[in-house]
Amino acid sequence: MENPYAPTHPEIRDAVRQLCLKFDGSYWRELDRERGYPTAFVKALTEAGWLSILIPEEYGGAGLGISAASAVLEEIHKAGCNAAACHAQMYIMGTVLRHGSKEQKERYLPKIATGELRLQAFGVTEPSSGTDTLSLRTTAVKKDNSTYVVNGQKVWTSRAEHSDLMLLLARTTPRDQTKKKTEGLSVFLVDMRAALGKGLTIRPIRTMMNHNSTEVFFDNMEVSAENLIGEEGQGFRYILSGMNAERVLIASECIGDGKWFVEKAVNYAKERKQFGRAIGQNQGVQYPIARAYTQIEAADLMVRKAAAMYEAGINAGAEANMAKMLASEASWAAAEMCVQTHGGFGFAEEYDVERKFREARLYTVAPISTNMILNFVAEHVLGLPRSY
């Protein structure tokens, strides 16, 4: 039955699925061992036009909505692949599209669409602030009418080593000099190719999953005033407006992971024989798989609802956050179920379960944790007193 919310885009899903068949488990296992970047995979997605799906046609993209982008990311993960190497381009894009100048769009978007430029790095989180974005300390001080000088540090800036451009949030007005705490932050589009070694330093962070995460240091790095996105001091509002899209897209990846885990578990339960019969005949094996499937289907409805509202221009803050929480938790529950179903083989590299298990764990924590979403729902949806 067709989902009553966002369009399902079956033709997109089929095309993405066919592309992913060229990048099987062995491709991802080798990258995982070496902590490598999936250059060939990203190149294939770019050439097929999937990473420019949100870019307007006048700039070389497909000009489609977030439900189409969600379909792409879900199918990538459902196929056993991982879109973390390139998904930021989709949710960063909204800031440039909504708030960038005509000149900035003409200069960057066509090259991003063709893959000549990679916009993958998102410089927001800092060691001392985490999700408390308003407390960030990285500064951008105006040197003259044409240049800002940036100093500070970002952390968990994924793909900085593999990106040409970074969307950077920095403080341009000291917090004690602003009328509102949400003011004084500005967004810049940084050309990292020009800045690397000239005030910009990148240091990799090795993590439990191959996510190409880094720390980024700014030491008197100069950024042209032409690369300021929108108005100075309004950056927090610009970033915030793109977060609903980020929530929906990450949630879509979680749905894809969950479907991969369920399918993997079902197939194994049918094939694995113990005591003369398939283990899938045992209710102790059946029920966890059925429960995981049910949770994924329920979360999927919320993801599609959030996507439909976003595309319609309706404020989808609550729905996007709930979708991300439900999808990430359903995906993680499916991951645990899949390992349990496989028993010892769930930890064997060749089955890909342990790799996907590690990847799925991330999304209950990042890019926003479940607790932060619960805070949002409690205060802004239910009207409960603000917690401290």
C-alpha positions in Angstrom: 0.0 0.0 0.0 1.3 3.5 -0.8 2.3 5.5 2.2 -0.2 8.2 2.9 2.4 10.8 3.7 5.4 11.7 1.6 5.9 10.4 -2.0 7.8 7.1 -2.0 9.7 7.7 -5.3 10.0 4.1 -6.4 11.9 5.0 -9.6 14.6 6.7 -7.5 14.8 3.8 -5.1 15.3 1.3 -7.8 18.0 3.3 -9.5 19.9 3.9 -6.3 19.6 0.2 -5.4 21.1 -0.8 -8.8 24.0 1.6 -8.2 24.7 0.2 -4.7 24.9 -3.4 -6.1 28.3 -2.4 -7.4 29.6 -1.7 -3.9 29.0 -4.9 -1.9 30.1 -5.8 1.6 33.7 -6.5 0.6 34.1 -2.9 -0.6 32.9 -1.5 2.7 34.8 -4.1 4.8 38.1 -3.1 3.2 37.4 0.6 3.8 36.5 -0.1 7.4 39.7 -1.9 8.0 41.8 0.9 6.5 39.6 3.8 7.8 39.4 4.8 4.1 37.1 7.2 2.4 34.7 5.7 -0.2 35.9 7.8 -3.1 34.6 5.5 -5.8 31.1 5.3 -4.2 30.8 9.1 -3.7 32.0 9.6 -7.3 29.3 7.2 -8.6 26.6 8.9 -6.6 27.7 12.3 -7.8 27.9 11.3 -11.5 24.4 9.8 -11.2 23.1 13.1 -9.8 22.0 11.8 -6.5 24.0 14.2 -4.4 22.7 17.2 -6.2 19.1 16.2 -5.9 18.2 19.2 -3.8 20.1 21.7 -6.0 17.7 23.7 -8.3 17.8 22.8 -12.0 19.1 26.2 -12.9 22.3 25.3 -11.0 22.7 21.8 -12.5 20.7 19.8 -9.9 17.5 17.9 -10.0 15.5 20.5 -8.0 13.5 17.8 -6.1 12.3 17.9 -2.5 13.4 16.3 0.7 11.3 13.2 0.3 13.3 12.4 -2.8 16.6 13.0 -0.9 15.3 10.8 1.9 14.5 8.0 -0.6 18.1 8.1 -1.8 19.7 7.9 1.6 17.3 5.2 2.8 18.0 3.0 -0.1 21.8 3.5 0.3 21.6 2.2 3.8 19.0 -0.5 3.1 21.5 -1.9 0.5 24.2 -2.3 3.2 26.1 0.8 2.1 26.8 4.0 4.1 25.9 7.5 3.1 27.8 9.2 6.0 30.7 10.1 3.6 28.4 12.4 1.6 25.0 13.0 3.3 26.1 16.4 4.8 26.0 17.9 1.3 22.3 17.4 1.3 21.5 18.9 4.7 24.1 21.7 4.5 22.7 22.7 1.1 19.6 24.3 2.7 21.6 27.0 4.3 23.2 28.0 1.0 20.0 27.7 -0.9 17.9 29.8 1.5 20.3 32.4 2.7 23.2 32.5 0.2 23.5 35.4 -2.3 22.8 35.0 -6.0 26.5 35.4 -6.6 27.4 32.7 -4.1 24.9 30.3 -5.6 26.1 30.9 -9.1 29.7 30.5 -8.0 29.4 27.3 -6.0 26.3 25.3 -6.7 27.0 24.3 -10.3 30.5 23.0 -9.3 29.0 21.2 -6.3 26.4 19.6 -8.6 29.1 18.2 -10.9 31.4 17.1 -8.1 34.1 19.6 -9.0 33.6 20.9 -5.5 32.7 18.9 -2.4 30.7 20.6 0.3 30.8 18.0 3.1 32.2 19.6 6.2 30.0 21.3 8.8 31.9 23.2 11.4 29.6 23.8 14.4 30.3 21.5 17.4 33.1 22.5 19.8 34.8 20.6 22.6 33.4 22.9 25.3 29.9 23.4 23.9 28.7 20.2 22.2 25.0 20.8 21.3 25.0 24.0 23.3 25.6 25.9 20.1 25.0 29.4 21.6 28.1 28.9 23.8 30.6 28.3 21.0 33.9 30.1 21.3 35.2 30.2 17.7 35.4 33.8 16.7 35.5 35.6 13.3 36.7 39.2 13.8 36.4 41.6 11.0 39.9 42.7 10.0 38.7 45.2 7.3 35.8 45.5 4.9 37.0 42.5 2.9 38.3 40.0 5.5 37.4 38.2 8.7 40.0 36.5 10.9 38.9 33.2 12.5 40.3 31.7 15.7 39.1 28.6 17.6 38.4 24.9 17.3 35.8 22.6 16.1 35.4 18.9 16.9 33.5 16.0 15.3 33.8 17.8 12.0 33.4 14.8 9.7 34.8 14.6 6.2 37.0 17.8 6.6 39.9 15.9 5.1 37.8 15.0 2.0 35.9 18.2 1.5 36.7 21.4 -0.5 34.3 23.6 1.3 33.2 23.9 4.9 30.1 25.6 6.3 31.4 27.3 9.4 29.5 28.8 12.3 31.5 31.4 14.3 30.9 34.2 16.7 31.2 37.7 15.1 29.8 39.7 18.1 30.7 38.9 21.7 27.8 37.3 23.5 27.7 40.1 26.2 27.2 42.7 23.4 24.1 41.2 21.8 20.5 42.0 22.7 19.4 38.3 22.2 21.5 35.2 23.0 20.7 33.9 19.5 22.4 36.8 17.8 26.0 37.4 17.1 26.8 34.2 15.3 27.5 34.1 11.6 27.9 31.5 8.8 30.8 31.4 6.4 31.5 29.2 3.4 35.2 28.4 3.8 37.4 27.3 1.0 39.5 24.8 2.8 41.8 24.2 -0.1 43.1 27.8 0.2 43.1 27.8 4.0 44.8 24.5 4.7 48.3 25.3 6.1 47.4 29.0 6.3 45.6 29.1 9.6 43.7 25.8 9.2 44.8 22.5 10.7 42.9 19.2 10.5 43.5 16.3 12.8 41.7 13.0 12.4 39.8 11.4 15.3 39.7 7.6 15.2 36.4 6.2 16.4 34.5 2.9 16.6 33.1 3.4 13.2 34.7 4.6 10.0 33.1 8.1 9.9 36.2 10.2 8.9 35.8 12.5 11.9 38.2 15.2 12.7 39.2 18.1 14.9 39.7 21.4 13.1 41.8 24.2 14.4 41.7 27.9 13.3 44.7 30.1 14.0 44.3 33.5 12.4 42.7 31.9 9.4 41.4 34.6 7.0 38.0 34.3 5.3 36.8 36.7 2.6 33.8 38.8 3.6 32.3 37.6 0.2 31.9 34.2 1.8 29.6 35.4 4.6 26.3 33.7 4.2 23.4 36.1 4.6 23.6 38.8 7.3 26.2 39.0 9.9 25.0 37.9 13.3 22.0 35.9 12.0 23.9 32.6 11.6 22.2 30.7 14.4 18.8 31.2 12.8 20.2 30.1 9.4 21.7 26.9 10.8 18.6 26.2 12.9 16.4 26.4 9.8 18.4 23.6 8.2 18.3 21.3 11.2 14.8 20.0 10.5 16.1 18.8 7.1 19.1 17.2 8.8 16.8 15.3 11.2 14.6 14.0 8.4 17.5 12.8 6.3 19.4 11.1 9.1 16.2 9.4 10.2 15.8 8.1 6.6 19.2 6.5 6.9 18.2 4.9 10.1 15.1 3.5 8.5 17.3 2.0 5.7 19.7 0.5 8.3 16.7 -1.0 10.2 15.3 -2.6 7.0 18.8 -4.0 6.3 19.0 -5.6 9.7 15.6 -7.1 9.5 16.1 -8.6 6.1 19.5 -9.9 7.1 18.1 -11.5 10.2 15.1 -13.0 8.3 17.3 -14.6 5.7 19.7 -16.0 8.3 16.9 -17.4 10.4 15.5 -19.2 7.4 18.9 -20.7 6.5 20.6 -21.5 9.8 19.8 -25.0 11.0 20.1 -26.2 14.6 18.7 -29.4 16.1 17.4 -30.4 12.7 15.4 -27.4 11.8 15.7 -23.7 10.9 16.1 -21.4 13.9 13.4 -19.2 12.4 10.9 -21.8 13.4 11.5 -20.9 17.1 9.3 -18.2 18.5 12.2 -17.0 20.6 13.9 -16.0 17.3 10.7 -15.0 15.4 9.4 -12.5 17.9 12.4 -10.2 18.2 12.6 -10.0 14.4 8.8 -9.2 14.1 9.1 -6.6 16.9 12.1 -4.9 15.1 10.1 -4.9 11.8 7.1 -3.3 13.5 9.2 -0.6 15.2 10.9 0.3 11.9 7.5 0.5 10.0 6.1 2.8 12.7 9.1 5.0 12.7 9.0 5.2 8.9 5.5 6.7 9.1 6.8 9.5 11.3 9.7 10.1 9.0 7.5 10.4 5.9 5.1 12.7 7.8 7.9 15.0 8.7 9.2 15.0 5.2 5.8 15.8 3.8 5.3 18.7 6.2 8.8 20.1 5.4 8.1 20.0 1.7 4.7 21.7 2.2 6.5 24.6 4.0 4.8 23.7 7.3 6.9 23.9 10.5 8.0 20.4 11.1 10.3 20.9 14.1 8.5 18.5 16.4 7.9 15.9 13.7 11.5 16.0 12.4 12.9 15.6 15.9 10.5 12.8 16.8 11.2 11.1 13.5 14.9 11.2 14.2 14.5 9.8 17.7 12.1 7.0 16.7 14.1 6.0 13.7 17.4 5.9 15.4 16.1 3.9 18.3 14.2 1.5 16.1 17.4 1.0 14.0 19.5 0.4 17.1 16.9 -2.2 18.4 17.0 -3.9 15.0 20.8 -4.0 15.1 20.8 -5.7 18.5 18.2 -8.1 17.3 20.3 -8.9 14.2 23.4 -9.7 16.2 21.4 -11.9 18.6 19.9 -13.7 15.7 23.3 -14.5 14.2 24.8 -15.5 17.5 28.6 -15.7 17.2 28.5 -15.1 13.5 27.1 -11.6 14.2 30.6 -10.6 15.3 32.3 -12.1 12.3 33.5 -9.4 9.8 32.4 -11.3 6.7 28.7 -11.1 7.7 28.8 -7.2 7.8 26.5 -7.2 10.8 29.1 -6.0 13.2 30.1 -3.1 10.9 26.5 -2.0 10.5 25.9 -2.5 14.2 28.7 0.0 15.0 27.4 2.5 12.4 23.8 2.3 13.7 24.8 3.0 17.3 25.9 6.5 16.4 22.5 7.9 15.5 21.0 7.8 19.0 23.8 10.2 19.9 24.5 12.3 16.8 23.9 14.7 15.2 21.6 15.3 18.2 21.1 13.0 21.2 17.8 11.4 22.2 17.8 13.4 25.5 18.0 16.7 23.6 15.0 15.6 21.5 13.1 14.7 24.6 13.9 18.1 26.1 12.6 19.7 22.9 9.3 17.8 22.9 8.8 18.3 26.7 9.3 22.0 26.5 8.2 23.1 23.1 5.4 20.6 22.3 4.0 19.7 25.7 4.6 23.0 27.3 6.4 21.6 30.4 8.7 23.9 32.5 12.1 24.4 31.1 14.6 21.9 32.7 18.0 23.1 34.1 
